[in-house]
Structures are given as C-alpha cells and as structure tokens.
Amino acid sequence: MALLPSGSAPNEVELVYVDTADFTLVIKGKPYHEKYHGLLQYKQLDFHDVMNFDVRGKHINVKKVYDLETQALVEPTNQRPIFFENGSYQIVVSPKDKNDLSFYHEHPILRKAVGRVDIGDSYFLMGSLQFQNEVGLSTFEIRSGEEVLLEVTMEIFPTKLDYKADYKKLLDEVNDEIYNLAFHFIKKTYLGAKVNVEGKPSRSEFYRLLDFHFEGLIKAIQHIESQPNRKLITTHIHARGDQLGKLDQKGRQYIRKRPHLLIDVKSGIEMENRVVLPKSGLKIKKDHTIDTLENQFIKWIMIRLQNKISNLLMKVASKNKRYEVEPDPDLVKKIETKLSSLDKRVKNSFWNKIGKLDRSVMSLVIQMAPGYRNVFQTYLILSKGLTLQGTLYQMSVKDVATMYEYWTFIKLGQILNKNYEQIDQDIIKVNREGLFVNLDTKSTAKRVYQHPVTKEQIILTYQKAERNLPTLSQKPDTTLSIEKKGKNFKYNYIFDAKYRIDFAVEGSYYKRYYQEPGPMEEDINTMHRYRDSLVDQQNGPFERTAFGAYVLFPWKDEDLYENHHFYQSIGKVNIGGFPFLPNATRLVEQFIEHLIEKSPEEIQKEGILPRGSKEEWISALDERVLVGTVTSKEYYERFINNLFYYIPSNSLKRGWQEAKYVALYLVNGIASKNGIVCYGKITDVKFVKGFEINERLINDSAEYLKFEIEVWNSLSQPINPVGYGISIYSMTTLSTLKDAKELPEIFMKSKEERTIWRMLRRISDQVSIDLDAKNLDKASKINRFQFKNVVVNLDNEIRHMNIIHEHGNKLIGYEELIKKPSSVFKQIIEIIEAR
C-alpha cells in the first residue's frame, strides 16, 4: 500500500489484510474515531495504549495491519488502536478455490452480519462488524465446514474512556461493590479473566469455565473408567465341608450355632470326646469391587454437573427474554452436546455398578490419583467465579453504557463515605435468576448518611420512581436529598448518567457554539424535564422538589471543561453537566461537598453556585497518607515482614487521624535505594506500650501508635530525597504519592501548589522544589519551583506567583490560576518559547 499524501485524512482505509492458500481477507474502516477530528490529529497524539491483534491459522502467506505512523499496512507488532466502540468495519473474504467458506463469531448478531454473496460461479463473504458500546477483545473464525482455517482476534477500544486508567478501574469498582455485576453472558467482545476464590458464580461464569474445561473433564472421567480405584472385600459363600479351609470368626460362629452340621469322622477336630468335621459351612471369598467411596464421589460430581448444565440449557433456550439475549441455536447446540456427552458417561455400565454417596469424602485417591484429581479440581473450578485480571478465560462484560450507569451510583456513594457517616442502607438488589447478574430495576436502593457535626441527613437514592405526578412518571438514575436544619423539606438534586458526549468536531454546530466537548444537548433537555416534572403539592399550588439536575458524562479534562457553557449554566439555572470518570471526580466531589456544607440561606442567596466565579474549595476527599521514617535495616525488615509500623504518640500532630495509608521513608544506608519505597493500607490503629511491640524494649513503657497494614505495595520507583528528608513523619495524599518522583513533591498542601506543580510537570520532568526547611515535617511552605533556568517564586501572603526568567519576570495571581488554569498554562508556555 502506498503512503498517503501529506495532509490527507481518509475516511476509510484497509485496516487488515490477510492472505492464505485458501482465501484473502480484508477489513476496511476508519483507523480513528471522530473525537480525534481526523487521522492526522490522532497520529500526532502522544498515545500509550498498544492494540492486541492476533492472527492464527493454516497456510498463511501474508498478514498485515494498518500502522498509524507510516499510514501503511505492516506486519503486526505493537500498533496503536485502530478499532473503536460504535465503529463499523467492513469485512470481505474472497475464496481462491471451490471451498465452501463460512464466517463464525460466538455472538449471533455478528455471526449473521457476515454472509455469502454469489457472483456468477464465484462468491464472497461480506458484511459489516459493528460494535456499539462494547469494548475489549473480539474473535472471529473463517471455517471450511467444521475445520477452522483462520482465527482473528482484534481489540475494540473505548472512545469516551481511557482504556487502562478508567475502563478497567470502572469494572473493578462495580465488581467490588456487587460481585459479578459487571459480567454478561455472551457479548460481541470479551476480557481476560482468571478464577476467583470468592463469590457466588453466575450462570455466565459457569458457562465460560465449563466451555474451557469440559473436554479435559470428559477425558478424566474416561481415564477413571479404564483404570478405576478398587478395594478388596471379603464375602462368605456356602460350601461342602471338604471345601472349607481355615475358618474365620464368622465361619466358626456359623457352625457353633448349627451343631447339627457336625458329623463324626475318624480324623478331624476333637471336640468333647468326639472327632468331628462340618458337612457344610461358610467359605471365605475375597474379591475386588469398584463400588468405592471415591467412585461414589465422582458419580455424585457428574450428576451435580449434569443438573447444572441442564439448568443452564433451560435458561439459554428459554423464551422469556425480558432481560436476556435471544435464544441462539448454535449456543443451544453446544450446550446440548456437552450435556449429551456427560449423560453418556453417567449412563455407562461402569457407573451403574456404583452406589449412592452417603458421606463426605476426602482421601489421597481424590487428591492425588490420575483422573480422580482432575475431575475433583475441575469441579472446584466450576464452583467458583471469575475475576477480570487474567488471560486464561474469556469473560464477556456488560456494555459500557450500562456499566457507567451502575458505576456512577456506586461512586457517588463512595464520595459520600469519605466525609460523612453512613447510618443506614437499603442495599441495591440484584437478580441472579437469569444467565447473568442484573440490577433489580423494580426495587429502589437507598443509602443514608449523617453529617458528623450538624447531624443533618444526606440520602442517596438509586432509581427513585416518582409516580403521583400531574403529567408522567419519572425515574432518574440517582437522587441526592440533603436535609437542612430549620427546614421541613429536603433539597433534592438529580444526577443522571449518560454515556454520551459530543466531541465538538471541527465544523460542527456544537464546536461553533460551545467550542469544547461536553454533554449532548438532548441530555441537558432531559434534565430540564426532570426538574420541571418533579413537583409536590402541600396545601397549595404545586412546587418543584428538585433544586437541580445534572448530567454525568464520560470526560476527563476537568480543567478545560470548567469554562464550558453547560458547566457555567449550573451556577445560573442549576442545570448542566459534570465530567465523571474514575480519574476525573474532582468537580463532582467539590460540588457535592459544597451542597452539603452550605447553609440553606447561602444556597438560596448564591443560587447554588456563585455567578461569574467559582468559590475556592479545598478538597479533603483525596485519601491521606502518613509517610513515616525508617532508621535501620532491622526496623525495615520487621515492618515489612510483620505488616505494621509504629511511631511515638508524643510525636503526633493534628491531622494524623485522617491517614488511610502508611508509606515508608528509608534513610540512607538501609537498602540499595533510599527514599519512599512502599505504602500500605491501614487496617487497624492501636495505642500500645513499647514492650508490647518490641521484645527488646522490655523496660519501655512509653506510648506508641501502632498501624497494622493490610499489605505493602511497592512504588513503581522510589521517591528520591534529593537533599531533603523526614525526621519523624509527614502527611500527603495517595494521588500525590503515586505521582511524585522527588521527596519535596509530597509536601504540597494547597490547591495552588498542586495546580502549579502539575502544570509545570506537563512542561518538564525536571522540576525541582525548594522548601523552607530540609526536613518535610519541619517545613512550613514552598519557596519556589525551578526548571530550565526558570524560577517560580510563591508568595502565599499576597497570593501570587512570580515567574522569573532571563527576559524579566511575570506576576500571576492565585485567583487567575484557579479560575483560568488553561490561560496560565499558555502564559508559561509563551515565556519558555520567548527564551
């Protein structure tokens, strides 16, 4: 393929070209999404994600994929993403001979989307692969009859989320709240998974595990049938006296009870002046049997799995599909084949000889013997769930729009949990009767919080249905109700998740009117509808019960969005939108805290938000970290091995109680690298005496604070001291700790300091920080930042910064920094470029 002319941005190109001995496959489409405004802009981005693309098959001559850098088809290596959600990709398969080729995908819609087109004596396989809000891996096959000639795996990337930073974290947070809620049965895409030792598996998880392990399970059962476990049993049969050998206790007892069997003989057993022999008796017979406890246990496992597969088949073939996918004949056939195969084994004459299990079994045969061990281990795996952190199994997840709606409610609850006491909750209910776990949309979930000082209640409700309205019933995603003392009503605010965004493409109406990406206009109109329709009547005219309604949409550039029309509208009419993603929650957190902390008089007076400016909010929602000093290798090993850390209680300063994590700062000489090397979550805090935590401190009755740690997590690279230190301990935040490279960076306390630092770090990785003391816990302020011969002096008293460079200096006030960070950033860029 020839290189495209400079400046061109094609709508569609060949994305994949595979040539085999039997056919040629071509996939065409856009190698970018419309949010990038064209191929060239996408090409120029500093992109870090690598696309997973794999082609396997028979007699492959050529396999190539589109490369953004060269704008040509190349051998697959580490290409940037070229397949996106809501994209449409044309596929053409051209056969080279008379083979009857077919296209297969496990999802029936995609399977039917590619079909045969006859042209004279020849034909093509043609169709369109469309991925709506489904992301992850997708695999299809080209077959000749039942033979798989080619298998292609492509990775579909999200357009509204960062794949690694947002999407996977979103899935984890949903699954952490309600296990396997994120999983679906069969979708167009899937993610890698591994076995989870906890959790109640859904039918979708059972199917994935069964599909992977079934062939091995049947082989293990057949191995047992051919080489079964046996045991030696003793039985007794009637025999003539001349056939009796040595009698055991049962044989002797049999004859004692039947003296008439004894006859007089010349040579025999002397008994009471008689010489006798029995004319008949019980003869010992030893034999092997396969009716052992181990075989009974394996038969029990087979019947259990037989019942579970039958139940799965009933659900897959069911016609009651309100929440499920439509029955897929191919899938039904696959499950029926597995059930038939297992039925065949259960009905084998071998198992007819095996009795019913009547006790628990755990023997070395089950744990160690070939076949038995495999069946038992497979059964254990099939009884467990999955977690999205591996590569062994393929697990489909719900579409991103559904996941985003679930996550917004869960995340809003987590935000409230940080600052307010949860006093009651009506846990969100799930439906586990179908093929996968679903939220029960017929029920309402509610979480009740209490302000720790005012004791005012804050109620977060999921899908609160409002039915007794003058017009139509309404059911918003999430309602936040805030109680204010002195008022006999609650302030209600609606937060509605919309997995939609207008990217403000060049030349579009949205770009001309709003300049930057933001929520869809129709979603803003929906917020007007919610607020206007939710009314109540209290001995008079109807009054609105919703004070504001806001769209939560997937966008991460919060600083840029603060100037957006639909953010400014919140301060004017209490309707607008907030960007909301796992790594972009600042504006929502600030807004919720603002609503809760303000008095009702201030809310009414200010119109919810100050007009024309944004009040300074200092967010205390970021999780706090206590960075403690470790002065010896012995202490370091004790802390690491025993999962704790302690400091003298008389060294504690105000604010240490906010710590959710402990990080370890190693002084020079303890390890190969000094500085901050690891951190761990605090599970418990205790005040103890010295002798209680260290046997060498037997006479130490001083009081210490002991932090018990869940697990120590290593930082990707140690945070270097660069001439600074910590005498006892210092406080920082978890996000700052993970971002920092040098010790002074964790000192930053104010929003202005963090904003300046992050801004400068975008320009240079070599930003040095000058504190007013060499130990962080002794320092009181940051004097200056410095990089590339540019010095930024801070003056917190008059609230401005002075940027000094070789051409002079420039003063910028903190107010401008907070209100217009993008403008300040541009000014700094101009200063650097002027040099």
Buried (B, 14 or more C-beta within 10 A) or exposed (E): BEEBEEEEBEEEBBBBBBBBEBBBBBBBBBBBBBBBBBBBEBBEEEEEEEBBBEBEBEEBEEBBBBBBEEBBBEEBEEBBBBBBBBBEBBBBBBBEEEBEBBBBBBBBBBBEBBEBEEEEEEBBBBBEBBBBBBBBBBBBBBBBEEEBBBBBBBBBBBBBBBBEBBBBBBBBBBBEBBBBBBBBBBBBBBBBBEBBEEBEBBBBBBBBBBBBBBEEBBEBBBBBBEEBBBEEEEEBEEBEBEEBEEBBEEBEEBBEEEEEBBEEEEEBEEEEEEEBBBBBBBBBEEEEBBEBBBBBBBBBBBBEBBEBBBEBBEBBBEEEEEEBBEBBEEBEEBBBEBBEBBBEBBEEEBBEEBEEBEEEBEBEBBEEBEBBBBBBBBBEBBBBBBBBEBEEBBBBBBBBBBBBBBBBBBBBBBBBEBBBEBEEEEEBBBBEEBBBBBBEEEBBBBBBBBBEEEEBBBBBBBBBEBEEEEEEEBEBBBBBBBBBEEEEEBBBBBBBBBBBBBBBBEEBEBBEEBEBBBBBBEBBEBBEBBBEBBBEEEEEEEEEBBBBBBBBBBBBEBBBBBBBBBBBBBBEBBBBBBBBBBBBBBBBBBBBBBBBEBEBEEBEEBEBBEEEEBEEBEBEBBBBBBBBBBEEEEBBEBBBEEBBBBBEBEBBEEEBEEBBBBBBBBBEEBBEEBBBBBBBBBEEEEEBEBBBBBEEBEEBEEEBBBBBBEEBEEBEEBBBBEEBBBEBBBBBBBEBBEBBBBBBBBBBBBBBBBBBBBBBBEBEEEBBBBBEBBBBBBBEBBBBBBBEEBBBBBEBEEEBBBBBBEEEEBEBBBEBBBBBBEEBBEEBEEBBEEE
